[in-house]
Amino acid sequence: MRTFIFALAAIVPASCVIDQAGADALPAFDITLNCSEETAGVGFGAGFDGCTKDETDAKNQLAKRWSQYDPNDKKFCVGESSTGGEKSYVELLTCLEMSTGQLSSEKK
């Protein structure tokens, strides 16, 4: 029983460190899948190509500024941008900008 308690004492803090490191990384969303689902049956607008460009631009912006965002905001916004099965970098960037009051340079 003592061995189990010592093993548990070592595992729990280690899992927290692993979870923290994973939570701080920019999530990997499937841009092609998201845009395929988002533009399916839509016969107007920029369509698939416009969607993938917007998502890629948002991902690049996020990659540049990811370390500057508050961990709690990141966690909340990753959850928000993943709701309903869609995983969108545009939604993630928008959520983080709203949380921090920042505007991307493209919007200024």
trRosetta pair geometry for C-beta under 8 A, 3 or more apart (Angstrom, degrees):
i j d omega theta_ij theta_ji phi_ij phi_ji
1 4 5.6 -52 -155 32 35 115
1 5 6.6 34 150 -18 66 104
2 5 5.7 -54 -151 34 35 111
2 6 6.4 31 154 -15 67 105
3 6 5.8 -57 -149 39 32 109
3 7 6.2 32 153 -20 66 108
4 7 5.7 -56 -146 37 29 111
4 8 6.2 30 155 -19 64 108
5 8 5.7 -54 -146 38 29 112
5 9 6.3 35 152 -24 63 106
6 9 5.5 -50 -146 33 32 115
6 10 6.7 27 154 -15 63 104
7 10 5.9 -60 -154 37 32 107
7 11 6.2 27 152 -19 68 111
8 11 5.7 -56 -139 37 32 109
8 12 6.2 34 166 -24 68 106
9 12 6.6 -46 -139 28 22 109
9 13 7.6 12 166 -3 53 105
10 13 7.1 -68 -160 41 28 98
10 14 6.4 21 154 -15 64 119
11 14 5.7 -69 -150 42 31 111
11 15 6.1 28 159 -21 71 108
12 15 6.0 -56 -146 34 27 108
12 16 6.7 29 155 -20 62 105
13 16 5.6 -54 -151 33 36 114
13 17 6.6 37 152 -20 67 102
14 17 5.7 -53 -152 33 35 111
14 18 6.5 33 151 -17 66 105
15 18 5.5 -51 -146 38 36 112
15 19 6.1 39 154 -20 67 106
16 19 5.7 -52 -144 38 31 112
16 20 6.2 34 154 -22 64 107
17 20 5.7 -53 -147 35 30 113
17 21 6.5 28 155 -18 63 105
18 21 5.9 -56 -150 35 30 109
18 22 6.4 25 155 -14 65 109
19 22 5.8 -59 -147 41 30 109
19 23 6.1 29 156 -21 66 110
20 23 5.8 -56 -144 36 28 111
20 24 6.5 21 158 -18 62 111
21 24 6.1 -65 -152 35 29 107
21 25 7.1 32 153 -29 62 103
22 25 6.0 -53 -155 19 36 112
23 71 6.9 62 124 -162 114 103
23 74 7.2 122 159 107 83 118
23 75 6.0 0 -171 -89 118 99
24 71 6.4 -44 -96 -114 89 103
24 74 7.2 69 -122 99 48 160
26 59 7.6 106 166 -158 135 79
26 62 5.7 126 -132 130 124 113
26 63 5.8 -36 -51 -94 169 67
26 66 4.9 -85 -68 -103 102 152
27 78 5.5 127 -29 -138 138 116
27 82 7.7 -81 149 -65 169 123
27 87 7.2 -113 125 -173 132 123
27 92 7.5 -157 41 -103 117 158
29 34 6.3 14 161 -32 110 141
29 55 7.6 -118 99 -170 125 120
29 59 7.6 -142 48 -92 106 117
29 87 3.9 -161 -130 126 109 111
29 88 6.8 167 -179 -74 162 13
29 89 5.9 -161 45 -47 141 84
29 92 7.9 -163 -27 -15 145 138
30 33 3.9 27 116 25 123 116
30 34 6.0 150 89 -19 69 87
30 87 6.9 77 32 63 69 122
31 34 5.8 -59 -144 40 28 110
31 35 6.1 19 162 -12 66 111
31 52 5.7 92 151 -133 115 77
31 55 4.4 156 -136 118 107 141
31 56 6.4 49 -140 -62 163 75
31 59 7.2 -72 -72 -32 127 142
31 89 7.3 -20 -93 0 99 119
32 35 6.2 -61 -143 42 24 103
32 36 6.1 28 157 -23 63 109
32 52 6.9 22 -90 -104 56 117
33 36 5.7 -55 -146 34 28 114
33 37 6.4 21 159 -12 64 108
34 37 6.1 -62 -152 40 27 105
34 38 6.0 21 155 -17 65 115
34 51 7.6 -156 110 159 86 121
34 55 6.6 136 83 -107 130 154
34 86 5.8 92 -139 -155 96 79
34 87 5.8 -111 -82 61 127 66
34 88 5.9 158 -174 -83 146 71
35 38 5.5 -55 -135 42 33 111
35 39 5.8 7 172 1 69 114
35 48 5.3 102 147 -146 114 69
35 51 3.7 148 -133 113 108 128
35 52 5.0 -50 -41 -61 171 75
35 55 6.3 -117 -57 -7 112 143
36 39 6.8 -71 -137 48 18 90
36 40 6.4 42 158 -55 59 97
36 48 6.9 29 -89 -120 52 114
37 40 5.9 -32 -147 -7 28 118
37 85 7.9 -104 156 119 166 111
37 86 6.8 -152 93 -99 132 91
38 42 7.9 -20 135 -3 59 140
38 51 5.8 159 82 -137 129 150
38 86 6.8 79 -71 -127 101 128
38 88 8.0 78 -68 -88 145 119
39 42 4.9 -94 -159 40 59 120
39 47 5.2 92 -160 -160 140 57
39 48 4.8 -153 68 -70 159 66
39 51 5.5 -131 -42 -17 124 148
42 45 6.4 -24 152 39 124 115
42 47 6.6 180 94 -109 105 69
45 50 6.6 -118 147 55 89 153
46 49 6.4 -109 162 77 88 78
46 50 2.2 54 129 -34 129 159
46 51 6.9 163 97 -30 103 61
46 53 7.7 -81 155 38 140 119
46 54 8.0 114 85 -25 148 116
47 50 5.8 102 53 20 48 101
47 51 6.9 -87 130 -7 32 101
48 51 5.6 -59 -148 36 29 113
48 52 6.3 23 160 -15 67 106
49 52 6.0 -55 -146 37 29 106
49 53 6.4 30 154 -19 63 107
50 53 5.7 -55 -148 36 31 112
50 54 6.3 30 155 -18 66 107
51 54 5.8 -57 -148 37 29 109
51 55 6.2 24 156 -16 66 109
52 55 5.7 -54 -142 40 32 110
52 56 6.0 32 158 -19 66 109
53 56 5.9 -58 -145 39 27 109
53 57 6.2 28 157 -19 64 108
54 57 5.8 -56 -146 37 28 111
54 58 6.3 26 156 -17 64 108
54 90 5.4 11 145 -76 107 131
55 58 5.8 -56 -147 38 29 111
55 59 6.3 32 153 -22 65 106
55 88 6.6 -105 -112 -151 102 71
55 89 5.0 107 -160 39 70 110
55 90 6.0 -78 -94 -28 59 96
56 59 5.6 -51 -146 34 32 113
56 60 6.4 33 154 -19 64 105
56 89 7.8 100 -64 59 14 151
57 60 5.8 -55 -151 35 30 111
57 61 6.5 32 151 -19 64 105
57 106 7.7 40 162 -41 132 157
58 61 5.6 -52 -149 35 33 113
58 62 6.3 33 153 -19 66 106
58 88 7.8 18 88 161 158 75
58 89 3.9 150 101 123 113 101
58 90 4.5 -145 -51 -81 163 53
58 92 7.1 124 154 59 123 90
58 93 4.4 -133 -159 -8 102 143
59 62 5.7 -56 -148 38 31 112
59 63 6.3 35 153 -25 65 105
59 89 4.3 -60 -64 -135 74 165
60 63 5.6 -49 -146 31 31 114
60 64 6.7 31 155 -19 62 103
61 64 6.0 -59 -158 33 31 110
61 65 6.5 -13 161 15 66 113
61 93 5.8 55 86 -125 125 138
61 104 5.7 -18 -151 -128 151 127
62 65 6.5 -82 -143 55 27 85
62 66 5.5 55 162 -70 71 91
62 89 6.1 -124 -3 -161 141 103
62 92 6.4 19 -94 108 147 118
62 93 5.6 -114 -63 -83 101 95
62 96 7.5 115 -114 28 95 154
63 66 6.0 -15 -130 -20 23 117
65 68 4.9 -55 -172 35 77 121
65 69 6.8 79 136 -33 89 93
66 69 6.3 -57 -162 19 36 109
66 74 7.6 68 -163 -111 78 131
69 73 5.3 -116 175 83 101 120
69 74 5.1 117 112 -61 123 97
69 96 5.3 -47 -117 -153 141 124
69 99 7.8 63 -153 83 106 127
69 100 6.7 -110 -123 -49 80 139
70 73 4.2 84 66 7 95 108
70 74 6.9 -163 90 -10 48 84
70 99 7.5 -124 43 136 112 125
70 100 7.3 163 3 -84 102 104
71 74 5.5 -53 -145 35 33 114
71 75 6.3 33 157 -20 66 104
72 75 5.8 -51 -146 35 31 110
72 76 6.3 29 156 -16 64 108
73 76 5.8 -57 -146 40 30 110
73 77 5.9 19 161 -12 67 115
73 95 7.9 167 178 133 87 90
73 96 5.9 97 147 -126 116 74
73 99 4.3 144 -141 135 119 153
73 100 6.6 46 -150 -51 168 92
74 77 6.1 -63 -139 44 24 104
74 78 6.1 28 161 -23 64 107
74 96 7.1 24 -91 -101 58 115
75 78 6.1 -52 -144 32 25 110
75 79 6.7 24 155 -15 59 107
76 79 5.9 -66 -162 37 29 111
76 80 6.3 24 149 -17 68 110
76 95 7.4 -153 111 161 88 127
76 99 7.2 136 77 -98 127 146
77 80 5.3 -50 -140 39 38 113
77 81 5.9 30 161 -14 70 108
77 92 5.5 102 146 -149 106 66
77 95 3.7 158 -134 111 105 129
77 96 5.0 7 -97 -59 177 75
77 99 6.4 -101 -58 -19 122 142
78 81 6.1 -58 -140 43 26 104
78 82 6.2 16 158 -12 61 117
78 92 6.4 28 -95 -123 50 114
79 82 6.0 -71 -146 43 25 105
79 83 6.9 49 153 -53 62 90
80 83 6.0 -30 -157 -12 34 116
80 91 7.0 -144 120 151 89 110
80 92 7.8 145 77 -101 89 56
80 95 5.1 144 81 -111 138 154
81 86 8.0 -92 169 109 58 82
81 87 6.5 67 132 -152 87 53
81 88 5.4 -125 -170 61 97 72
81 89 7.5 67 178 -91 146 18
81 91 4.0 155 -124 100 90 106
81 92 3.8 -29 -50 -67 170 76
81 95 6.0 -126 -51 3 101 139
82 85 8.0 6 175 -113 63 5
82 86 7.5 -168 -147 86 31 47
82 87 5.0 11 -112 -104 75 85
83 86 7.5 -8 77 52 49 81
86 91 7.6 88 117 3 111 150
88 91 3.9 75 84 11 115 106
88 92 6.5 -178 98 -10 60 83
89 92 5.3 -53 -144 39 36 115
89 93 6.1 38 156 -20 68 104
90 93 6.0 -54 -147 37 27 109
90 94 6.3 27 154 -18 62 110
91 94 5.6 -55 -144 39 31 113
91 95 6.2 34 156 -21 65 106
92 95 5.8 -55 -148 35 28 112
92 96 6.4 23 156 -14 63 108
93 96 5.9 -58 -147 40 30 108
93 97 6.2 29 155 -19 65 108
93 104 6.9 17 167 -57 123 131
94 97 5.8 -56 -145 37 29 111
94 98 6.3 27 156 -17 64 107
95 98 5.8 -58 -149 38 28 109
95 99 6.2 29 153 -22 64 109
96 99 5.5 -53 -144 35 32 114
96 100 6.2 6 164 2 66 112
96 102 7.6 -19 127 50 80 115
97 100 6.4 -71 -142 50 25 93
97 101 7.7 -95 170 81 56 6
97 102 4.9 -102 -138 78 71 79
97 103 6.1 76 -168 -100 125 35
97 104 6.4 -68 -93 -33 142 80
98 101 7.7 32 -167 -72 25 35
103 107 4.6 -113 177 83 106 121
103 108 5.7 132 107 -65 122 79
104 107 5.1 88 59 7 77 103
104 108 7.6 -133 98 -18 42 86
105 108 5.7 -44 -151 16 40 117
